[in-house]
Amino acid sequence: MTPLVEVSGLSVEFGGIAAVHELTFAVSRCEIVALMGPNGAGKTTTFHLIAGARQPGSGRIMFDGRDLAGLRPDARCRLGVARTFQITQPFQELSVTENVMVGAMMHHKRLPDARAAARRYVELVGLADKADAPAKGLSTGQRKRLELARAIATRPKLLLMDEVTGGIDQKSIPGMIELVRRLREQGLTVIMIEHNMRVIGEVADRAIFMNRGVKIAEGTPADIARHPDVIDLYLGDAAHG
Ligand SMILES: Nc1ncnc2c1ncn2[C@@H]1O[C@H](COP(=O)(O)OP(=O)(O)OP(=O)(O)O)[C@@H](O)[C@H]1O
C-alpha cells in the first residue's frame, strides 16, 4: 500500500539559513511517528510545510496520493490534514464544546449536528465534565485535550501533534498516551513532535530525529535512543541539563 504521507527532498530557507534541508521520509497509514530533535532542528517548520502554513523552496509532499503543492491550509485540512499547536489558543470566552464545533463545522453545516458531533469529540478526549465550561478556565492538560478534540473534529486522516505532553503534569501523561493509541485504532495516522522518550517509547512505531534541518536518524524508538549522534545531541543534553 502506498504511504499516506511521502515527503521527498523538502527544503526551505529563512534568510539564507536552511530550516529544513532535503528532508525525505514516508509515513504509512495508521502509523505513529515521532519527530524529534533539539531546538531549532526544523520540526515545527516541517509541520508548517505539511499543513500548508509555509511553502517549501523545493521538494514535494504527497498526501493520500495527491501532491499538496500550492494548496492552502484550509484545502489541506479538507483533504484530511489537521494539526495541534504547541501553544494552544482556544477562543477563551467560548465553551469547550463551542470551541470544538469550530472544527466540526467543516463537516456539519447545521449547528445542532455540529454541536452533537463536537460533544462526541469532547467525550472522546475526556473533557465531558468541562463540556459547557468556558475554555479560559482550563488547565494546560485540559487545553491540550481541547486542542486535540478541535483538530480531530475536522475528521483528519493525518494528525500533526505538536508537543501534546509538553507542560502537562506527569500523572496526566498515561491518559494522553492512551488517547493517542485510541485515535490510531480509529484509523488516524499521527506525526507527533515529542521530546519525552517515555512517551515516544510507549506510543510511537518509529521516530525521526532531525538536527539543523537535516534528518540524522530514523528507526524504532529503541534504535533512536541508542543512536550515538542522538545521544550526543539530545539525550546527552537532557541527561546533563
Ligand atoms: N519565520 C522564521 N524566520 C526566520 N527563521 C525561522 C523562522 N521560523 C523558523 N526559523 C528558523 O528555522 C530553524 C528551524 O526552526 P523550527 O521552529 O522549525 O525548529 P524546531 O525543531 O521546531 O524547534 P523548537 O523545538 O525550538 O520548536 C531555526 O533555526 C529557526 O530559527
The ligand as a Gaussian input file, in Angstrom:
#p B3LYP/6-31G(d) Opt

LIG

0 1
 N        9.784000      32.634000      10.381000
 C       11.086000      32.368000      10.522000
 N       12.021000      33.288000      10.167000
 C       13.336000      33.030000      10.301000
 N       13.838000      31.888000      10.784000
 C       12.959000      30.942000      11.170000
 C       11.551000      31.130000      11.058000
 N       10.934000      30.001000      11.520000
 C       11.926000      29.167000      11.886000
 N       13.135000      29.727000      11.670000
 C       14.435000      29.082000      11.917000
 O       14.398000      27.823000      11.304000
 C       15.057000      26.870000      12.118000
 C       14.094000      25.721000      12.449000
 O       13.090000      26.201000      13.364000
 P       11.905000      25.301000      13.895000
 O       11.000000      26.188000      14.700000
 O       11.297000      24.544000      12.782000
 O       12.652000      24.281000      14.867000
 P       12.047000      23.281000      15.925000
 O       12.765000      21.998000      15.723000
 O       10.573000      23.246000      15.827000
 O       12.493000      23.918000      17.291000
 P       11.736000      24.025000      18.720000
 O       11.896000      22.685000      19.356000
 O       12.523000      25.100000      19.407000
 O       10.307000      24.406000      18.449000
 C       15.583000      27.602000      13.319000
 O       16.919000      27.958000      13.074000
 C       14.705000      28.818000      13.396000
 O       15.384000      29.890000      13.996000

